[in-house]
Amino acid sequence: MPVPVPRQRDIPGTESGPGGQSSLTLLVIEDDPAGGLTVPEILDADGHRIRLRSARNLTEAARLLTPDVSCVLLDLALPHGAGDAADPFGALRQVLRLAPRHAVLVLTSEEEAERAAEAVSVGAQDFLFRDELDGRLLSRAIRYAVERKRADIAQYKLAESKLRAQENARLERGLLPHPLLEGSDLRFAARYRPGRSRALLGGDFYDTVRTPDGTVHAMIGDVCGHGPDEAALGVELRIAWRALTLAGLCGDDLLATLQEVLEVERPNEEIFATLCTVDIAPDGRRAGLCLAGHPAPLISRPGRPARLLPYENNGPALGLLPRARWPRRQVELGGTWSLMLYTDGLIEGRIGPGKERLGQDGMVEMINRHLSAGLSGEGLLEASVTEARRLNGGELTDDVAVVLLSRAEG
């Protein structure tokens, strides 16, 4: 038997059925002066009665439209204020604004089938004809409308997530360094792999610039930690390093100023950063080296095995000691050479199922093996990072950055 839509205003929105599941709730919006739209009793897919609420206008509907409402049934003929004739879907548009996450069905007469179809293009999930309304049809329409709305929301969230990921990727790519080496005969290669899942930036950072006097300055660093705050701090330190280097600072003066930057910008006092800076003379045959708690670079020359540069008497990591000093060591490079700067993510991966790490000695052995196989430049770095991952048994948990500068005399 059809039952009239109840006019009471304080009806609970859900009703627990067997197993504690809640039934669907339908909000009907119509202002039939004859006493209310007659809606048959309707059941959901599990046989539970679908609860009904009613509103005579949009103001009342806004009050009754609580989160437990599953679906809205709107009479397309509902008045919605000034400009009704100008916009026949004004009431529908207002309901869609009030209920962006709810499924909406529209009710109209069969004579207005074309208008009903247009309502779907405006945003309704489906339309029903008043003269054909019965319990089975309405129940099925509600279920389908709710599922379509859920699918639409899921699709929207997926598209929104993809757009956000693309925007983040563009932002992070824009924050990655672009080496400034115009006019230099040095060759540059780099590999960067953040430890954070689905990120392009981690706490590791690097950069290379050539100053007007012909000196090539290179830097690699590592902010402790792996989160977005550490990544942001790494970007700040890289940008500060480039600005200070182009302004003429070098060695201890530059690192002391970077420490001031870190102390101001870090989110807490426990954050520190290691750093390695190299300034290569215009003739390319010698360099100055400063280490702030960072692993020493590796140098390779033709006919000799690769080895680590001296790392005695290096200074502390930035942010650990106030008024620290960082001595600059002069290094002879020779005519033809390759200099590899790296972060500890490359050497701290495990080798095998135990706790043993690759370490600097293992890295040197690995690099020499690849050099003996004729690898250089991008190929050398790619092979080295790939092997470190393989030895670790999967992705490296720490950020990895590797920079290779090479020079061939004559």
Secondary structure in CASP SS format (residue, H / E / C, confidence):
PFRMAT SS
TARGET T0000
AUTHOR 0000-0000-0000
METHOD secondary structure of the structure
MODEL  1
M C 1.00
P E 1.00
V E 1.00
P E 1.00
V C 1.00
P C 1.00
R C 1.00
Q C 1.00
R C 1.00
D C 1.00
I C 1.00
P C 1.00
G C 1.00
T C 1.00
E C 1.00
S E 1.00
G C 1.00
P H 1.00
G H 1.00
G H 1.00
Q C 1.00
S E 1.00
S C 1.00
L C 1.00
T E 1.00
L E 1.00
L E 1.00
V E 1.00
I E 1.00
E C 1.00
D C 1.00
D C 1.00
P C 1.00
A C 1.00
G C 1.00
G C 1.00
L C 1.00
T E 1.00
V E 1.00
P E 1.00
E C 1.00
I C 1.00
L E 1.00
D C 1.00
A C 1.00
D C 1.00
G C 1.00
H C 1.00
R E 1.00
I C 1.00
R E 1.00
L E 1.00
R E 1.00
S E 1.00
A E 1.00
R C 1.00
N C 1.00
L H 1.00
T H 1.00
E H 1.00
A H 1.00
A H 1.00
R H 1.00
L H 1.00
L C 1.00
T C 1.00
P C 1.00
D C 1.00
V C 1.00
S C 1.00
C E 1.00
V E 1.00
L E 1.00
L E 1.00
D E 1.00
L C 1.00
A C 1.00
L C 1.00
P C 1.00
H C 1.00
G C 1.00
A C 1.00
G C 1.00
D C 1.00
A C 1.00
A C 1.00
D C 1.00
P C 1.00
F C 1.00
G H 1.00
A H 1.00
L H 1.00
R H 1.00
Q H 1.00
V H 1.00
L H 1.00
R H 1.00
L H 1.00
A C 1.00
P C 1.00
R C 1.00
H C 1.00
A E 1.00
V E 1.00
L E 1.00
V E 1.00
L E 1.00
T E 1.00
S C 1.00
E H 1.00
E H 1.00
E H 1.00
A H 1.00
E H 1.00
R H 1.00
A H 1.00
A H 1.00
E H 1.00
A H 1.00
V H 1.00
S H 1.00
V H 1.00
G C 1.00
A C 1.00
Q C 1.00
D E 1.00
F E 1.00
L E 1.00
F E 1.00
R H 1.00
D H 1.00
E H 1.00
L C 1.00
D C 1.00
G H 1.00
R H 1.00
L H 1.00
L H 1.00
S H 1.00
R H 1.00
A H 1.00
I H 1.00
R H 1.00
Y H 1.00
A H 1.00
V H 1.00
E H 1.00
R H 1.00
K H 1.00
R H 1.00
A H 1.00
D H 1.00
I H 1.00
A H 1.00
Q H 1.00
Y H 1.00
K H 1.00
L H 1.00
A H 1.00
E H 1.00
S H 1.00
K H 1.00
L H 1.00
R H 1.00
A H 1.00
Q H 1.00
E H 1.00
N H 1.00
A H 1.00
R H 1.00
L H 1.00
E H 1.00
R H 1.00
G H 1.00
L H 1.00
L C 1.00
P C 1.00
H C 1.00
P C 1.00
L E 1.00
L C 1.00
E C 1.00
G C 1.00
S C 1.00
D C 1.00
L C 1.00
R E 1.00
F E 1.00
A E 1.00
A E 1.00
R E 1.00
Y E 1.00
R E 1.00
P C 1.00
G C 1.00
R C 1.00
S C 1.00
R C 1.00
A C 1.00
L C 1.00
L C 1.00
G C 1.00
G C 1.00
D E 1.00
F E 1.00
Y E 1.00
D E 1.00
T E 1.00
V E 1.00
R E 1.00
T C 1.00
P C 1.00
D C 1.00
G C 1.00
T C 1.00
V E 1.00
H E 1.00
A E 1.00
M E 1.00
I E 1.00
G E 1.00
D E 1.00
V E 1.00
C C 1.00
G C 1.00
H C 1.00
G C 1.00
P H 1.00
D H 1.00
E H 1.00
A H 1.00
A H 1.00
L H 1.00
G H 1.00
V H 1.00
E H 1.00
L H 1.00
R H 1.00
I H 1.00
A H 1.00
W H 1.00
R H 1.00
A H 1.00
L H 1.00
T H 1.00
L H 1.00
A C 1.00
G C 1.00
L C 1.00
C C 1.00
G H 1.00
D H 1.00
D H 1.00
L H 1.00
L H 1.00
A H 1.00
T H 1.00
L H 1.00
Q H 1.00
E H 1.00
V H 1.00
L H 1.00
E H 1.00
V H 1.00
E H 1.00
R C 1.00
P C 1.00
N C 1.00
E C 1.00
E C 1.00
I C 1.00
F C 1.00
A E 1.00
T E 1.00
L E 1.00
C E 1.00
T E 1.00
V E 1.00
D E 1.00
I E 1.00
A C 1.00
P C 1.00
D C 1.00
G C 1.00
R C 1.00
R E 1.00
A E 1.00
G E 1.00
L E 1.00
C E 1.00
L E 1.00
A E 1.00
G E 1.00
H C 1.00
P C 1.00
A C 1.00
P C 1.00
L E 1.00
I E 1.00
S E 1.00
R C 1.00
P C 1.00
G C 1.00
R C 1.00
P C 1.00
A C 1.00
R E 1.00
L E 1.00
L C 1.00
P C 1.00
Y C 1.00
E C 1.00
N C 1.00
N C 1.00
G E 1.00
P C 1.00
A C 1.00
L E 1.00
G C 1.00
L C 1.00
L C 1.00
P C 1.00
R C 1.00
A C 1.00
R C 1.00
W C 1.00
P C 1.00
R C 1.00
R E 1.00
Q E 1.00
V E 1.00
E E 1.00
L C 1.00
G C 1.00
G C 1.00
T C 1.00
W E 1.00
S E 1.00
L E 1.00
M E 1.00
L E 1.00
Y E 1.00
T C 1.00
D C 1.00
G C 1.00
L C 1.00
I C 1.00
E C 1.00
G C 1.00
R E 1.00
I C 1.00
G C 1.00
P C 1.00
G C 1.00
K C 1.00
E C 1.00
R E 1.00
L C 1.00
G H 1.00
Q H 1.00
D H 1.00
G H 1.00
M H 1.00
V H 1.00
E H 1.00
M H 1.00
I H 1.00
N H 1.00
R H 1.00
H H 1.00
L H 1.00
S H 1.00
A C 1.00
G C 1.00
L C 1.00
S C 1.00
G H 1.00
E H 1.00
G H 1.00
L H 1.00
L H 1.00
E H 1.00
A H 1.00
S H 1.00
V H 1.00
T H 1.00
E H 1.00
A H 1.00
R H 1.00
R H 1.00
L H 1.00
N H 1.00
G C 1.00
G C 1.00
E C 1.00
L C 1.00
T C 1.00
D C 1.00
D C 1.00
V E 1.00
A E 1.00
V E 1.00
V E 1.00
L E 1.00
L E 1.00
S E 1.00
R E 1.00
A C 1.00
E C 1.00
G C 1.00
END
